[in-house]
Amino acid sequence: MKLEFLFAPTADLPASLSLYRDVFGAEEIWREGDTTVALGLPGSDVQLMLDANDPDAPAGPVFVVDSVARFHEEHAAALEVIEAPMEIPGGFQATYRDPAGLAIYVMDQSTDA
């Protein structure tokens, strides 16, 4: 398991991008259309993913695992399931809530060619 992203939903992608890039010195790493931008954070391997697809989605860490299905089978009982494993481009993702209410995203890249 590896912490890959901090997921930050936003209703105003340009304003959020400007803040993290221009004020905090983050560097744009990749972009997906007009709704998602990943930023490299100075001094860290973890990226900040700004996403305007669902501004009301809960913010939280995104962990990459070998298999979301296996993670779900082994750990779902310890977490509140927000979104069961579902297919996403390149693999699968599931969303959970920890005991303190923090959203936790788990994804794999099992179908990424």
Backbone as XML, in Angstrom:
<?xml version="1.0"?>
<chain id="A" units="angstrom">
  <residue number="1" name="MET">
    <atom name="N" x="0.858" y="-1.168" z="0.000"/>
    <atom name="CA" x="0.000" y="0.000" z="0.000"/>
    <atom name="C" x="0.905" y="1.232" z="0.000"/>
  </residue>
  <residue number="2" name="LYS">
    <atom name="N" x="0.545" y="2.187" z="-0.828"/>
    <atom name="CA" x="1.323" y="3.423" z="-0.930"/>
    <atom name="C" x="0.378" y="4.620" z="-0.978"/>
  </residue>
  <residue number="3" name="LEU">
    <atom name="N" x="0.680" y="5.634" z="-0.164"/>
    <atom name="CA" x="-0.078" y="6.882" z="-0.249"/>
    <atom name="C" x="0.372" y="7.597" z="-1.509"/>
  </residue>
  <residue number="4" name="GLU">
    <atom name="N" x="-0.545" y="7.746" z="-2.460"/>
    <atom name="CA" x="-0.212" y="8.319" z="-3.768"/>
    <atom name="C" x="-0.667" y="9.767" z="-3.900"/>
  </residue>
  <residue number="5" name="PHE">
    <atom name="N" x="-1.903" y="10.045" z="-3.461"/>
    <atom name="CA" x="-2.495" y="11.367" z="-3.634"/>
    <atom name="C" x="-3.180" y="11.836" z="-2.359"/>
  </residue>
  <residue number="6" name="LEU">
    <atom name="N" x="-3.297" y="13.130" z="-2.235"/>
    <atom name="CA" x="-4.269" y="13.739" z="-1.337"/>
    <atom name="C" x="-5.338" y="14.279" z="-2.266"/>
  </residue>
  <residue number="7" name="PHE">
    <atom name="N" x="-6.548" y="13.772" z="-2.157"/>
    <atom name="CA" x="-7.654" y="14.128" z="-3.038"/>
    <atom name="C" x="-8.347" y="15.364" z="-2.483"/>
  </residue>
  <residue number="8" name="ALA">
    <atom name="N" x="-8.392" y="16.419" z="-3.283"/>
    <atom name="CA" x="-8.990" y="17.684" z="-2.856"/>
    <atom name="C" x="-10.041" y="18.127" z="-3.870"/>
  </residue>
  <residue number="9" name="PRO">
    <atom name="N" x="-11.316" y="17.837" z="-3.612"/>
    <atom name="CA" x="-12.378" y="18.311" z="-4.498"/>
    <atom name="C" x="-12.454" y="19.838" z="-4.444"/>
  </residue>
  <residue number="10" name="THR">
    <atom name="N" x="-12.852" y="20.428" z="-5.553"/>
    <atom name="CA" x="-12.953" y="21.883" z="-5.619"/>
    <atom name="C" x="-14.082" y="22.295" z="-6.541"/>
  </residue>
  <residue number="11" name="ALA">
    <atom name="N" x="-14.749" y="23.384" z="-6.216"/>
    <atom name="CA" x="-15.776" y="23.954" z="-7.087"/>
    <atom name="C" x="-15.155" y="24.956" z="-8.051"/>
  </residue>
  <residue number="12" name="ASP">
    <atom name="N" x="-13.902" y="25.352" z="-7.812"/>
    <atom name="CA" x="-13.233" y="26.357" z="-8.642"/>
    <atom name="C" x="-11.799" y="25.913" z="-8.903"/>
  </residue>
  <residue number="13" name="LEU">
    <atom name="N" x="-11.638" y="25.062" z="-9.923"/>
    <atom name="CA" x="-10.323" y="24.512" z="-10.228"/>
    <atom name="C" x="-9.274" y="25.587" z="-10.509"/>
  </residue>
  <residue number="14" name="PRO">
    <atom name="N" x="-9.554" y="26.612" z="-11.333"/>
    <atom name="CA" x="-8.530" y="27.630" z="-11.578"/>
    <atom name="C" x="-8.051" y="28.329" z="-10.291"/>
  </residue>
  <residue number="15" name="ALA">
    <atom name="N" x="-8.981" y="28.649" z="-9.393"/>
    <atom name="CA" x="-8.591" y="29.317" z="-8.148"/>
    <atom name="C" x="-7.770" y="28.381" z="-7.258"/>
  </residue>
  <residue number="16" name="SER">
    <atom name="N" x="-8.175" y="27.120" z="-7.168"/>
    <atom name="CA" x="-7.427" y="26.155" z="-6.358"/>
    <atom name="C" x="-6.047" y="25.917" z="-6.949"/>
  </residue>
  <residue number="17" name="LEU">
    <atom name="N" x="-5.982" y="25.755" z="-8.251"/>
    <atom name="CA" x="-4.698" y="25.561" z="-8.924"/>
    <atom name="C" x="-3.780" y="26.743" z="-8.671"/>
  </residue>
  <residue number="18" name="SER">
    <atom name="N" x="-4.306" y="27.937" z="-8.801"/>
    <atom name="CA" x="-3.513" y="29.140" z="-8.568"/>
    <atom name="C" x="-2.957" y="29.177" z="-7.140"/>
  </residue>
  <residue number="19" name="LEU">
    <atom name="N" x="-3.782" y="28.838" z="-6.167"/>
    <atom name="CA" x="-3.340" y="28.845" z="-4.774"/>
    <atom name="C" x="-2.185" y="27.872" z="-4.557"/>
  </residue>
  <residue number="20" name="TYR">
    <atom name="N" x="-2.386" y="26.610" z="-4.920"/>
    <atom name="CA" x="-1.378" y="25.598" z="-4.624"/>
    <atom name="C" x="-0.129" y="25.754" z="-5.488"/>
  </residue>
  <residue number="21" name="ARG">
    <atom name="N" x="-0.285" y="26.210" z="-6.713"/>
    <atom name="CA" x="0.866" y="26.398" z="-7.595"/>
    <atom name="C" x="1.613" y="27.686" z="-7.259"/>
  </residue>
  <residue number="22" name="ASP">
    <atom name="N" x="0.895" y="28.794" z="-7.185"/>
    <atom name="CA" x="1.536" y="30.101" z="-7.062"/>
    <atom name="C" x="1.899" y="30.481" z="-5.630"/>
  </residue>
  <residue number="23" name="VAL">
    <atom name="N" x="1.116" y="30.040" z="-4.663"/>
    <atom name="CA" x="1.384" y="30.396" z="-3.270"/>
    <atom name="C" x="2.238" y="29.331" z="-2.580"/>
  </residue>
  <residue number="24" name="PHE">
    <atom name="N" x="1.879" y="28.045" z="-2.796"/>
    <atom name="CA" x="2.587" y="26.971" z="-2.110"/>
    <atom name="C" x="3.721" y="26.353" z="-2.922"/>
  </residue>
  <residue number="25" name="GLY">
    <atom name="N" x="3.887" y="26.749" z="-4.182"/>
    <atom name="CA" x="5.004" y="26.283" z="-4.990"/>
    <atom name="C" x="4.867" y="24.881" z="-5.551"/>
  </residue>
  <residue number="26" name="ALA">
    <atom name="N" x="3.640" y="24.352" z="-5.618"/>
    <atom name="CA" x="3.427" y="23.030" z="-6.203"/>
    <atom name="C" x="3.603" y="23.110" z="-7.718"/>
  </residue>
  <residue number="27" name="GLU">
    <atom name="N" x="4.020" y="21.980" z="-8.294"/>
    <atom name="CA" x="4.262" y="21.919" z="-9.740"/>
    <atom name="C" x="3.249" y="20.994" z="-10.406"/>
  </residue>
  <residue number="28" name="GLU">
    <atom name="N" x="2.646" y="21.457" z="-11.496"/>
    <atom name="CA" x="1.677" y="20.623" z="-12.207"/>
    <atom name="C" x="2.386" y="19.409" z="-12.792"/>
  </residue>
  <residue number="29" name="ILE">
    <atom name="N" x="1.872" y="18.219" z="-12.466"/>
    <atom name="CA" x="2.459" y="16.956" z="-12.922"/>
    <atom name="C" x="1.674" y="16.387" z="-14.103"/>
  </residue>
  <residue number="30" name="TRP">
    <atom name="N" x="0.355" y="16.371" z="-13.992"/>
    <atom name="CA" x="-0.493" y="15.904" z="-15.085"/>
    <atom name="C" x="-1.877" y="16.516" z="-14.950"/>
  </residue>
  <residue number="31" name="ARG">
    <atom name="N" x="-2.607" y="16.421" z="-16.033"/>
    <atom name="CA" x="-3.946" y="17.009" z="-16.105"/>
    <atom name="C" x="-4.842" y="16.056" z="-16.876"/>
  </residue>
  <residue number="32" name="GLU">
    <atom name="N" x="-6.097" y="15.964" z="-16.426"/>
    <atom name="CA" x="-7.092" y="15.159" z="-17.124"/>
    <atom name="C" x="-8.238" y="16.084" z="-17.512"/>
  </residue>
  <residue number="33" name="GLY">
    <atom name="N" x="-8.232" y="16.501" z="-18.758"/>
    <atom name="CA" x="-9.261" y="17.417" z="-19.241"/>
    <atom name="C" x="-9.243" y="18.733" z="-18.488"/>
  </residue>
  <residue number="34" name="ASP">
    <atom name="N" x="-10.430" y="19.312" z="-18.328"/>
    <atom name="CA" x="-10.570" y="20.595" z="-17.631"/>
    <atom name="C" x="-11.026" y="20.430" z="-16.191"/>
  </residue>
  <residue number="35" name="THR">
    <atom name="N" x="-10.977" y="19.183" z="-15.665"/>
    <atom name="CA" x="-11.545" y="18.968" z="-14.335"/>
    <atom name="C" x="-10.573" y="18.442" z="-13.291"/>
  </residue>
  <residue number="36" name="THR">
    <atom name="N" x="-9.442" y="17.891" z="-13.700"/>
    <atom name="CA" x="-8.536" y="17.266" z="-12.735"/>
    <atom name="C" x="-7.091" y="17.662" z="-13.022"/>
  </residue>
  <residue number="37" name="VAL">
    <atom name="N" x="-6.385" y="18.078" z="-11.962"/>
    <atom name="CA" x="-4.969" y="18.427" z="-12.065"/>
    <atom name="C" x="-4.246" y="17.803" z="-10.877"/>
  </residue>
  <residue number="38" name="ALA">
    <atom name="N" x="-3.118" y="17.147" z="-11.153"/>
    <atom name="CA" x="-2.274" y="16.614" z="-10.080"/>
    <atom name="C" x="-1.051" y="17.505" z="-9.941"/>
  </residue>
  <residue number="39" name="LEU">
    <atom name="N" x="-0.719" y="17.803" z="-8.702"/>
    <atom name="CA" x="0.396" y="18.690" z="-8.413"/>
    <atom name="C" x="1.426" y="17.969" z="-7.557"/>
  </residue>
  <residue number="40" name="GLY">
    <atom name="N" x="2.695" y="18.167" z="-7.900"/>
    <atom name="CA" x="3.774" y="17.679" z="-7.067"/>
    <atom name="C" x="4.016" y="18.671" z="-5.954"/>
  </residue>
  <residue number="41" name="LEU">
    <atom name="N" x="4.091" y="18.168" z="-4.736"/>
    <atom name="CA" x="4.296" y="19.025" z="-3.574"/>
    <atom name="C" x="5.785" y="19.075" z="-3.247"/>
  </residue>
  <residue number="42" name="PRO">
    <atom name="N" x="6.327" y="20.264" z="-3.049"/>
    <atom name="CA" x="7.752" y="20.372" z="-2.752"/>
    <atom name="C" x="8.140" y="19.509" z="-1.551"/>
  </residue>
  <residue number="43" name="GLY">
    <atom name="N" x="9.200" y="18.710" z="-1.724"/>
    <atom name="CA" x="9.702" y="17.885" z="-0.638"/>
    <atom name="C" x="8.899" y="16.632" z="-0.348"/>
  </residue>
  <residue number="44" name="SER">
    <atom name="N" x="8.004" y="16.229" z="-1.254"/>
    <atom name="CA" x="7.146" y="15.072" z="-1.008"/>
    <atom name="C" x="6.942" y="14.263" z="-2.281"/>
  </residue>
  <residue number="45" name="ASP">
    <atom name="N" x="6.787" y="12.955" z="-2.125"/>
    <atom name="CA" x="6.439" y="12.096" z="-3.263"/>
    <atom name="C" x="4.927" y="12.022" z="-3.455"/>
  </residue>
  <residue number="46" name="VAL">
    <atom name="N" x="4.166" y="12.483" z="-2.469"/>
    <atom name="CA" x="2.707" y="12.459" z="-2.542"/>
    <atom name="C" x="2.238" y="13.631" z="-3.396"/>
  </residue>
  <residue number="47" name="GLN">
    <atom name="N" x="1.289" y="13.366" z="-4.266"/>
    <atom name="CA" x="0.745" y="14.413" z="-5.131"/>
    <atom name="C" x="-0.594" y="14.909" z="-4.569"/>
  </residue>
  <residue number="48" name="LEU">
    <atom name="N" x="-0.905" y="16.155" z="-4.851"/>
    <atom name="CA" x="-2.203" y="16.737" z="-4.525"/>
    <atom name="C" x="-3.047" y="16.669" z="-5.787"/>
  </residue>
  <residue number="49" name="MET">
    <atom name="N" x="-4.197" y="16.010" z="-5.710"/>
    <atom name="CA" x="-5.078" y="15.906" z="-6.871"/>
    <atom name="C" x="-6.270" y="16.827" z="-6.667"/>
  </residue>
  <residue number="50" name="LEU">
    <atom name="N" x="-6.312" y="17.901" z="-7.433"/>
    <atom name="CA" x="-7.450" y="18.829" z="-7.427"/>
    <atom name="C" x="-8.464" y="18.311" z="-8.430"/>
  </residue>
  <residue number="51" name="ASP">
    <atom name="N" x="-9.730" y="18.219" z="-8.026"/>
    <atom name="CA" x="-10.733" y="17.631" z="-8.898"/>
    <atom name="C" x="-12.044" y="18.387" z="-8.795"/>
  </residue>
  <residue number="52" name="ALA">
    <atom name="N" x="-12.556" y="18.815" z="-9.938"/>
    <atom name="CA" x="-13.802" y="19.576" z="-9.980"/>
    <atom name="C" x="-14.982" y="18.736" z="-10.461"/>
  </residue>
  <residue number="53" name="ASN">
    <atom name="N" x="-14.813" y="17.427" z="-10.611"/>
    <atom name="CA" x="-15.917" y="16.583" z="-11.069"/>
    <atom name="C" x="-17.067" y="16.541" z="-10.073"/>
  </residue>
  <residue number="54" name="ASP">
    <atom name="N" x="-16.748" y="16.460" z="-8.793"/>
    <atom name="CA" x="-17.772" y="16.429" z="-7.747"/>
    <atom name="C" x="-17.260" y="17.256" z="-6.572"/>
  </residue>
  <residue number="55" name="PRO">
    <atom name="N" x="-17.525" y="18.555" z="-6.579"/>
    <atom name="CA" x="-17.001" y="19.429" z="-5.527"/>
    <atom name="C" x="-17.439" y="19.044" z="-4.116"/>
  </residue>
  <residue number="56" name="ASP">
    <atom name="N" x="-18.523" y="18.266" z="-4.005"/>
    <atom name="CA" x="-19.017" y="17.861" z="-2.695"/>
    <atom name="C" x="-18.463" y="16.511" z="-2.231"/>
  </residue>
  <residue number="57" name="ALA">
    <atom name="N" x="-17.614" y="15.887" z="-3.049"/>
    <atom name="CA" x="-17.014" y="14.614" z="-2.644"/>
    <atom name="C" x="-16.127" y="14.854" z="-1.425"/>
  </residue>
  <residue number="58" name="PRO">
    <atom name="N" x="-16.011" y="13.869" z="-0.556"/>
    <atom name="CA" x="-15.167" y="14.076" z="0.619"/>
    <atom name="C" x="-13.680" y="14.061" z="0.250"/>
  </residue>
  <residue number="59" name="ALA">
    <atom name="N" x="-12.936" y="14.983" z="0.817"/>
    <atom name="CA" x="-11.485" y="15.017" z="0.626"/>
    <atom name="C" x="-10.870" y="13.880" z="1.435"/>
  </residue>
  <residue number="60" name="GLY">
    <atom name="N" x="-9.713" y="13.413" z="0.988"/>
    <atom name="CA" x="-9.031" y="12.375" z="1.753"/>
    <atom name="C" x="-7.855" y="11.790" z="1.015"/>
  </residue>
  <residue number="61" name="PRO">
    <atom name="N" x="-7.129" y="10.906" z="1.676"/>
    <atom name="CA" x="-5.967" y="10.272" z="1.063"/>
    <atom name="C" x="-6.399" y="9.208" z="0.053"/>
  </residue>
  <residue number="62" name="VAL">
    <atom name="N" x="-5.553" y="9.001" z="-0.964"/>
    <atom name="CA" x="-5.759" y="7.953" z="-1.962"/>
    <atom name="C" x="-4.570" y="7.005" z="-1.869"/>
  </residue>
  <residue number="63" name="PHE">
    <atom name="N" x="-4.855" y="5.764" z="-1.495"/>
    <atom name="CA" x="-3.819" y="4.747" z="-1.391"/>
    <atom name="C" x="-3.880" y="3.832" z="-2.606"/>
  </residue>
  <residue number="64" name="VAL">
    <atom name="N" x="-2.718" y="3.478" z="-3.156"/>
    <atom name="CA" x="-2.642" y="2.517" z="-4.251"/>
    <atom name="C" x="-2.289" y="1.163" z="-3.658"/>
  </residue>
  <residue number="65" name="VAL">
    <atom name="N" x="-3.075" y="0.160" z="-4.031"/>
    <atom name="CA" x="-2.860" y="-1.214" z="-3.590"/>
    <atom name="C" x="-2.755" y="-2.106" z="-4.818"/>
  </residue>
  <residue number="66" name="ASP">
    <atom name="N" x="-2.300" y="-3.342" z="-4.619"/>
    <atom name="CA" x="-2.204" y="-4.273" z="-5.742"/>
    <atom name="C" x="-3.577" y="-4.675" z="-6.269"/>
  </residue>
  <residue number="67" name="SER">
    <atom name="N" x="-4.531" y="-4.856" z="-5.352"/>
    <atom name="CA" x="-5.868" y="-5.298" z="-5.745"/>
    <atom name="C" x="-6.918" y="-4.689" z="-4.815"/>
  </residue>
  <residue number="68" name="VAL">
    <atom name="N" x="-7.783" y="-3.866" z="-5.372"/>
    <atom name="CA" x="-8.876" y="-3.290" z="-4.590"/>
    <atom name="C" x="-9.820" y="-4.392" z="-4.124"/>
  </residue>
  <residue number="69" name="ALA">
    <atom name="N" x="-10.080" y="-5.372" z="-4.980"/>
    <atom name="CA" x="-10.982" y="-6.466" z="-4.597"/>
    <atom name="C" x="-10.437" y="-7.201" z="-3.374"/>
  </residue>
  <residue number="70" name="ARG">
    <atom name="N" x="-9.157" y="-7.501" z="-3.351"/>
    <atom name="CA" x="-8.556" y="-8.203" z="-2.221"/>
    <atom name="C" x="-8.567" y="-7.312" z="-0.969"/>
  </residue>
  <residue number="71" name="PHE">
    <atom name="N" x="-8.224" y="-6.017" z="-1.133"/>
    <atom name="CA" x="-8.263" y="-5.091" z="-0.002"/>
    <atom name="C" x="-9.665" y="-5.059" z="0.594"/>
  </residue>
  <residue number="72" name="HIS">
    <atom name="N" x="-10.669" y="-4.955" z="-0.259"/>
    <atom name="CA" x="-12.062" y="-4.879" z="0.184"/>
    <atom name="C" x="-12.453" y="-6.147" z="0.944"/>
  </residue>
  <residue number="73" name="GLU">
    <atom name="N" x="-12.083" y="-7.279" z="0.402"/>
    <atom name="CA" x="-12.399" y="-8.557" z="1.035"/>
    <atom name="C" x="-11.753" y="-8.672" z="2.423"/>
  </residue>
  <residue number="74" name="GLU">
    <atom name="N" x="-10.527" y="-8.198" z="2.550"/>
    <atom name="CA" x="-9.775" y="-8.347" z="3.797"/>
    <atom name="C" x="-10.049" y="-7.256" z="4.830"/>
  </residue>
  <residue number="75" name="HIS">
    <atom name="N" x="-10.483" y="-6.043" z="4.398"/>
    <atom name="CA" x="-10.550" y="-4.908" z="5.326"/>
    <atom name="C" x="-11.897" y="-4.198" z="5.417"/>
  </residue>
  <residue number="76" name="ALA">
    <atom name="N" x="-12.860" y="-4.526" z="4.592"/>
    <atom name="CA" x="-14.125" y="-3.786" z="4.573"/>
    <atom name="C" x="-14.843" y="-3.829" z="5.915"/>
  </residue>
  <residue number="77" name="ALA">
    <atom name="N" x="-14.687" y="-4.909" z="6.676"/>
    <atom name="CA" x="-15.375" y="-5.014" z="7.963"/>
    <atom name="C" x="-14.861" y="-3.996" z="8.981"/>
  </residue>
  <residue number="78" name="ALA">
    <atom name="N" x="-13.624" y="-3.532" z="8.800"/>
    <atom name="CA" x="-13.023" y="-2.569" z="9.739"/>
    <atom name="C" x="-13.326" y="-1.122" z="9.367"/>
  </residue>
  <residue number="79" name="LEU">
    <atom name="N" x="-13.907" y="-0.917" z="8.206"/>
    <atom name="CA" x="-14.172" y="0.430" z="7.694"/>
    <atom name="C" x="-15.625" y="0.539" z="7.257"/>
  </residue>
  <residue number="80" name="GLU">
    <atom name="N" x="-16.159" y="1.739" z="7.286"/>
    <atom name="CA" x="-17.481" y="1.977" z="6.721"/>
    <atom name="C" x="-17.325" y="2.114" z="5.213"/>
  </residue>
  <residue number="81" name="VAL">
    <atom name="N" x="-18.053" y="1.321" z="4.461"/>
    <atom name="CA" x="-17.966" y="1.371" z="3.006"/>
    <atom name="C" x="-18.839" y="2.514" z="2.500"/>
  </residue>
  <residue number="82" name="ILE">
    <atom name="N" x="-18.219" y="3.480" z="1.836"/>
    <atom name="CA" x="-18.955" y="4.577" z="1.204"/>
    <atom name="C" x="-19.301" y="4.179" z="-0.221"/>
  </residue>
  <residue number="83" name="GLU">
    <atom name="N" x="-18.329" y="3.622" z="-0.917"/>
    <atom name="CA" x="-18.521" y="3.199" z="-2.302"/>
    <atom name="C" x="-17.786" y="1.878" z="-2.500"/>
  </residue>
  <residue number="84" name="ALA">
    <atom name="N" x="-18.519" y="0.821" z="-2.801"/>
    <atom name="CA" x="-17.919" y="-0.495" z="-3.026"/>
    <atom name="C" x="-16.986" y="-0.436" z="-4.232"/>
  </residue>
  <residue number="85" name="PRO">
    <atom name="N" x="-16.112" y="-1.425" z="-4.368"/>
    <atom name="CA" x="-15.201" y="-1.418" z="-5.515"/>
    <atom name="C" x="-15.955" y="-1.240" z="-6.831"/>
  </residue>
  <residue number="86" name="MET">
    <atom name="N" x="-15.401" y="-0.334" z="-7.635"/>
    <atom name="CA" x="-15.989" y="-0.072" z="-8.954"/>
    <atom name="C" x="-14.853" y="0.144" z="-9.948"/>
  </residue>
  <residue number="87" name="GLU">
    <atom name="N" x="-15.152" y="-0.114" z="-11.191"/>
    <atom name="CA" x="-14.141" y="0.059" z="-12.232"/>
    <atom name="C" x="-13.938" y="1.537" z="-12.534"/>
  </residue>
  <residue number="88" name="ILE">
    <atom name="N" x="-12.685" y="1.916" z="-12.683"/>
    <atom name="CA" x="-12.289" y="3.263" z="-13.103"/>
    <atom name="C" x="-11.294" y="3.082" z="-14.244"/>
  </residue>
  <residue number="89" name="PRO">
    <atom name="N" x="-10.987" y="4.119" z="-14.995"/>
    <atom name="CA" x="-9.983" y="3.959" z="-16.051"/>
    <atom name="C" x="-8.664" y="3.432" z="-15.466"/>
  </residue>
  <residue number="90" name="GLY">
    <atom name="N" x="-8.212" y="2.306" z="-15.970"/>
    <atom name="CA" x="-6.945" y="1.725" z="-15.543"/>
    <atom name="C" x="-7.023" y="0.767" z="-14.377"/>
  </residue>
  <residue number="91" name="GLY">
    <atom name="N" x="-8.204" y="0.603" z="-13.767"/>
    <atom name="CA" x="-8.276" y="-0.310" z="-12.629"/>
    <atom name="C" x="-9.570" y="-0.219" z="-11.863"/>
  </residue>
  <residue number="92" name="PHE">
    <atom name="N" x="-9.453" y="-0.246" z="-10.529"/>
    <atom name="CA" x="-10.615" y="-0.227" z="-9.656"/>
    <atom name="C" x="-10.381" y="0.720" z="-8.492"/>
  </residue>
  <residue number="93" name="GLN">
    <atom name="N" x="-11.485" y="1.210" z="-7.916"/>
    <atom name="CA" x="-11.416" y="2.112" z="-6.765"/>
    <atom name="C" x="-12.556" y="1.784" z="-5.805"/>
  </residue>
  <residue number="94" name="ALA">
    <atom name="N" x="-12.299" y="1.974" z="-4.523"/>
    <atom name="CA" x="-13.322" y="1.872" z="-3.489"/>
    <atom name="C" x="-13.108" y="3.026" z="-2.518"/>
  </residue>
  <residue number="95" name="THR">
    <atom name="N" x="-14.180" y="3.425" z="-1.852"/>
    <atom name="CA" x="-14.104" y="4.535" z="-0.898"/>
    <atom name="C" x="-14.666" y="4.076" z="0.433"/>
  </residue>
  <residue number="96" name="TYR">
    <atom name="N" x="-13.945" y="4.434" z="1.497"/>
    <atom name="CA" x="-14.314" y="4.040" z="2.852"/>
    <atom name="C" x="-14.302" y="5.260" z="3.760"/>
  </residue>
  <residue number="97" name="ARG">
    <atom name="N" x="-14.824" y="5.084" z="4.962"/>
    <atom name="CA" x="-14.747" y="6.114" z="5.995"/>
    <atom name="C" x="-14.129" y="5.457" z="7.216"/>
  </residue>
  <residue number="98" name="ASP">
    <atom name="N" x="-13.123" y="6.114" z="7.789"/>
    <atom name="CA" x="-12.484" y="5.561" z="8.979"/>
    <atom name="C" x="-13.324" y="5.886" z="10.217"/>
  </residue>
  <residue number="99" name="PRO">
    <atom name="N" x="-12.966" y="5.361" z="11.388"/>
    <atom name="CA" x="-13.775" y="5.604" z="12.585"/>
    <atom name="C" x="-13.941" y="7.079" z="12.951"/>
  </residue>
  <residue number="100" name="ALA">
    <atom name="N" x="-13.002" y="7.933" z="12.524"/>
    <atom name="CA" x="-13.101" y="9.363" z="12.827"/>
    <atom name="C" x="-13.883" y="10.135" z="11.766"/>
  </residue>
  <residue number="101" name="GLY">
    <atom name="N" x="-14.325" y="9.449" z="10.699"/>
    <atom name="CA" x="-15.115" y="10.103" z="9.661"/>
    <atom name="C" x="-14.332" y="10.524" z="8.430"/>
  </residue>
  <residue number="102" name="LEU">
    <atom name="N" x="-13.026" y="10.261" z="8.394"/>
    <atom name="CA" x="-12.191" y="10.645" z="7.246"/>
    <atom name="C" x="-12.448" y="9.703" z="6.074"/>
  </residue>
  <residue number="103" name="ALA">
    <atom name="N" x="-12.631" y="10.268" z="4.890"/>
    <atom name="CA" x="-12.763" y="9.446" z="3.684"/>
    <atom name="C" x="-11.396" y="8.890" z="3.314"/>
  </residue>
  <residue number="104" name="ILE">
    <atom name="N" x="-11.376" y="7.622" z="2.926"/>
    <atom name="CA" x="-10.164" y="6.947" z="2.480"/>
    <atom name="C" x="-10.472" y="6.317" z="1.125"/>
  </residue>
  <residue number="105" name="TYR">
    <atom name="N" x="-9.683" y="6.671" z="0.136"/>
    <atom name="CA" x="-9.832" y="6.110" z="-1.199"/>
    <atom name="C" x="-8.742" y="5.062" z="-1.411"/>
  </residue>
  <residue number="106" name="VAL">
    <atom name="N" x="-9.119" y="3.930" z="-1.994"/>
    <atom name="CA" x="-8.171" y="2.864" z="-2.304"/>
    <atom name="C" x="-8.353" y="2.548" z="-3.782"/>
  </residue>
  <residue number="107" name="MET">
    <atom name="N" x="-7.240" y="2.536" z="-4.505"/>
    <atom name="CA" x="-7.331" y="2.260" z="-5.943"/>
    <atom name="C" x="-6.223" y="1.305" z="-6.364"/>
  </residue>
  <residue number="108" name="ASP">
    <atom name="N" x="-6.455" y="0.638" z="-7.483"/>
    <atom name="CA" x="-5.388" y="-0.140" z="-8.109"/>
    <atom name="C" x="-5.317" y="0.245" z="-9.569"/>
  </residue>
  <residue number="109" name="GLN">
    <atom name="N" x="-4.281" y="-0.192" z="-10.212"/>
    <atom name="CA" x="-4.094" y="0.087" z="-11.635"/>
    <atom name="C" x="-3.974" y="-1.234" z="-12.374"/>
  </residue>
  <residue number="110" name="SER">
    <atom name="N" x="-4.852" y="-2.162" z="-12.007"/>
    <atom name="CA" x="-4.768" y="-3.541" z="-12.468"/>
    <atom name="C" x="-5.108" y="-3.740" z="-13.938"/>
  </residue>
  <residue number="111" name="THR">
    <atom name="N" x="-5.825" y="-2.817" z="-14.556"/>
    <atom name="CA" x="-6.165" y="-2.979" z="-15.965"/>
    <atom name="C" x="-5.420" y="-1.991" z="-16.848"/>
  </residue>
  <residue number="112" name="ASP">
    <atom name="N" x="-4.516" y="-1.226" z="-16.250"/>
    <atom name="CA" x="-3.738" y="-0.234" z="-16.992"/>
    <atom name="C" x="-2.715" y="-0.965" z="-17.860"/>
  </residue>
  <residue number="113" name="ALA">
    <atom name="N" x="-2.797" y="-0.743" z="-19.152"/>
    <atom name="CA" x="-1.880" y="-1.454" z="-20.072"/>
    <atom name="C" x="-0.531" y="-0.774" z="-20.139"/>
  </residue>
</chain>
